[in-house]
Amino acid sequence: QRMNQWLESIPRHFFKSMTFDCGKEFSNWKALSNQHDIDIYFADPGTPSQRALNENSNGLLRRDGLPKGMDFNQVDQSFVSSIAHKRNTIPRKSLHYQTPLEVFLSYLDEAVLSSLI
């Protein structure tokens, strides 16, 4: 449901595909794919190298206080938002030392930007 809400809040052309692991939380992938016209792929079990960026991000999130196996039903949204903000405002070499937030916002025109605020 949260993934649906998030995808509805951003322009449709932002994502062409998504890659998930084989977790049960993605069991409704077909409805998500159809509703948002996104191709969804699944990494082969036991091959974290197929999702290297995701694995690196998971390691960073664990350092920020989200341990593996944590029950997110027990986590306050403001805590999750603060960690997302921290991660999205760190300049990245792969983005020519821009932050992920700066790169994301560069793809939005003013009308879309004002609707997100």
C-alpha positions as a LaTeX table, in Angstrom:
\begin{tabular}{lrrr}
\hline
Residue & $x$ (\AA) & $y$ (\AA) & $z$ (\AA) \\
\hline
Gln1 & 0.00 & 0.00 & 0.00 \\
Arg2 & 2.82 & 2.42 & 0.88 \\
Met3 & 4.60 & 1.67 & $-2.40$ \\
Asn4 & 1.36 & 2.40 & $-4.27$ \\
Gln5 & 0.88 & 5.68 & $-2.42$ \\
Trp6 & 4.46 & 6.71 & $-3.11$ \\
Leu7 & 4.29 & 5.86 & $-6.81$ \\
Glu8 & 1.04 & 7.82 & $-7.13$ \\
Ser9 & 2.74 & 10.91 & $-5.69$ \\
Ile10 & 5.47 & 11.15 & $-8.34$ \\
Pro11 & 5.32 & 11.62 & $-12.13$ \\
Arg12 & 4.61 & 8.38 & $-14.03$ \\
His13 & 7.69 & 8.58 & $-16.25$ \\
Phe14 & 10.20 & 8.52 & $-13.39$ \\
Phe15 & 10.53 & 4.74 & $-13.19$ \\
Lys16 & 10.55 & 2.25 & $-16.02$ \\
Ser17 & 11.46 & $-0.72$ & $-13.87$ \\
Met18 & 12.14 & $-1.88$ & $-10.33$ \\
Thr19 & 14.09 & $-4.88$ & $-9.05$ \\
Phe20 & 12.96 & $-6.63$ & $-5.89$ \\
Asp21 & 14.31 & $-9.50$ & $-3.88$ \\
Cys22 & 12.09 & $-12.52$ & $-3.34$ \\
Gly23 & 10.57 & $-11.35$ & $-0.06$ \\
Lys24 & 6.89 & $-11.91$ & 0.70 \\
Glu25 & 6.38 & $-8.13$ & 0.99 \\
Phe26 & 6.46 & $-8.00$ & $-2.82$ \\
Ser27 & 3.81 & $-10.67$ & $-3.38$ \\
Asn28 & 1.44 & $-8.08$ & $-4.88$ \\
Trp29 & 3.97 & $-7.12$ & $-7.55$ \\
Lys30 & 1.71 & $-7.81$ & $-10.53$ \\
Ala31 & $-0.96$ & $-5.31$ & $-9.42$ \\
Leu32 & 1.74 & $-2.72$ & $-8.72$ \\
Ser33 & 3.26 & $-3.29$ & $-12.15$ \\
Asn34 & $-0.07$ & $-3.02$ & $-13.96$ \\
Gln35 & $-1.33$ & $-0.01$ & $-12.04$ \\
His36 & 1.83 & 2.06 & $-12.55$ \\
Asp37 & 3.04 & 0.62 & $-15.89$ \\
Ile38 & 6.38 & $-0.42$ & $-14.41$ \\
Asp39 & 8.36 & $-3.54$ & $-15.30$ \\
Ile40 & 9.23 & $-5.47$ & $-12.17$ \\
Tyr41 & 12.15 & $-7.86$ & $-11.98$ \\
Phe42 & 13.24 & $-10.19$ & $-9.22$ \\
Ala43 & 16.85 & $-10.92$ & $-8.32$ \\
Asp44 & 17.79 & $-14.58$ & $-8.22$ \\
Pro45 & 17.77 & $-15.97$ & $-4.67$ \\
Gly46 & 21.19 & $-15.86$ & $-3.01$ \\
Thr47 & 22.69 & $-13.38$ & $-5.48$ \\
Pro48 & 23.07 & $-10.03$ & $-3.72$ \\
Ser49 & 25.44 & $-8.95$ & $-6.50$ \\
Gln50 & 22.36 & $-8.48$ & $-8.72$ \\
Arg51 & 21.23 & $-5.76$ & $-6.31$ \\
Ala52 & 24.56 & $-4.21$ & $-5.34$ \\
Leu53 & 23.25 & $-0.67$ & $-4.80$ \\
Asn54 & 20.47 & $-2.05$ & $-2.62$ \\
Glu55 & 22.91 & $-4.10$ & $-0.54$ \\
Asn56 & 25.19 & $-1.08$ & $-0.04$ \\
Ser57 & 22.20 & 1.05 & 0.97 \\
Asn58 & 21.07 & $-1.61$ & 3.44 \\
Gly59 & 24.49 & $-1.53$ & 5.08 \\
Leu60 & 24.33 & 2.25 & 5.41 \\
Leu61 & 20.83 & 2.06 & 6.87 \\
Arg62 & 21.97 & $-0.47$ & 9.46 \\
Arg63 & 24.65 & 1.98 & 10.57 \\
Asp64 & 21.92 & 4.60 & 11.01 \\
Gly65 & 19.93 & 2.51 & 13.47 \\
Leu66 & 17.80 & 0.18 & 11.32 \\
Pro67 & 19.18 & $-3.29$ & 12.14 \\
Lys68 & 18.53 & $-6.32$ & 9.96 \\
Gly69 & 15.27 & $-8.01$ & 10.87 \\
Met70 & 13.82 & $-4.88$ & 12.46 \\
Asp71 & 10.02 & $-4.78$ & 12.72 \\
Phe72 & 9.06 & $-1.62$ & 10.87 \\
Asn73 & 5.63 & $-1.69$ & 12.45 \\
Gln74 & 7.41 & $-0.54$ & 15.61 \\
Val75 & 9.24 & 2.37 & 13.89 \\
Asp76 & 7.95 & 5.94 & 13.97 \\
Gln77 & 7.53 & 7.55 & 10.52 \\
Ser78 & 9.47 & 10.63 & 11.63 \\
Phe79 & 12.47 & 8.39 & 12.42 \\
Val80 & 12.31 & 6.77 & 8.96 \\
Ser81 & 11.93 & 10.21 & 7.34 \\
Ser82 & 14.94 & 11.58 & 9.19 \\
Ile83 & 17.12 & 8.69 & 8.03 \\
Ala84 & 15.87 & 9.07 & 4.44 \\
His85 & 16.67 & 12.78 & 4.56 \\
Lys86 & 20.16 & 12.07 & 5.89 \\
Arg87 & 20.86 & 9.50 & 3.14 \\
Asn88 & 19.42 & 11.70 & 0.37 \\
Thr89 & 21.50 & 14.75 & 1.26 \\
Ile90 & 24.94 & 13.12 & 1.10 \\
Pro91 & 26.88 & 14.05 & $-2.07$ \\
Arg92 & 27.80 & 11.02 & $-4.19$ \\
Lys93 & 30.80 & 10.63 & $-6.45$ \\
Ser94 & 28.63 & 8.65 & $-8.92$ \\
Leu95 & 26.33 & 11.70 & $-9.18$ \\
His96 & 29.22 & 14.10 & $-9.84$ \\
Tyr97 & 29.19 & 15.11 & $-6.16$ \\
Gln98 & 25.55 & 16.10 & $-6.20$ \\
Thr99 & 23.14 & 14.70 & $-3.65$ \\
Pro100 & 20.46 & 12.19 & $-4.70$ \\
Leu101 & 17.87 & 14.81 & $-3.75$ \\
Glu102 & 19.45 & 17.42 & $-6.04$ \\
Val103 & 19.51 & 14.98 & $-8.96$ \\
Phe104 & 15.92 & 13.90 & $-8.34$ \\
Leu105 & 14.68 & 17.48 & $-8.17$ \\
Ser106 & 16.54 & 18.39 & $-11.36$ \\
Tyr107 & 14.14 & 16.13 & $-13.29$ \\
Leu108 & 11.05 & 17.94 & $-12.02$ \\
Asp109 & 9.56 & 20.99 & $-13.60$ \\
Glu110 & 8.14 & 23.79 & $-11.44$ \\
Ala111 & 4.53 & 22.62 & $-11.74$ \\
Val112 & 5.37 & 19.14 & $-10.46$ \\
Leu113 & 7.61 & 20.58 & $-7.75$ \\
Ser114 & 4.88 & 22.83 & $-6.40$ \\
Ser115 & 2.40 & 19.92 & $-6.34$ \\
Leu116 & 4.81 & 17.87 & $-4.19$ \\
Ile117 & 5.26 & 20.58 & $-1.56$ \\
\hline
\end{tabular}
